[in-house]
Amino acid sequence: MGNQASTARGALPRFEEAEGLGPQDERFVRDLVAVLEKHGNLDRFGLCLLHGHFPVASDEVLVETHDVAARTLRVSVEKATTTEHTRPSQWRFVRNGDEKVASHAYQVILQCTPASGCPTSKQKTKTAS
């Protein structure tokens, strides 16, 4: 997973500064919907507002956990080499030729696990105790 705070393109804007979708984006969204439909991905992918709340070092990853019963989501930072959250759930597009960020056309910015609640094995152990 890439460094969310400082990529080759620079830091993401803070949430308060990030501009959400508006009427001026209607043509862009329609074009994007057409591409997603063409590739059979309209019910698979959507949009999210790229933004930052705090720095994430290059050796760290954002991970998502959830509590089904409480109907809550939680995002936290873990070391990339020790996290057990391995399933990407959000990606950031990478400009063509920007190999410093990723070797693909996208960079993972958030990940989880397929397990319910996305717990790590340590969290499972603590819960069972």
Buried (B, 14 or more C-beta within 10 A) or exposed (E): BBBBBBBBEEEBEEEEEEEEEEEEEEEEEEEBEEEBEEEEEBEEEEEEEBBBEEEBEEEBBBBBBBEEEEEEEEEEBBEBEEBBBEEBBBBBEBEEEBEEBBEEEBBBBBBBBEBEBBBBEEEEEEEEE
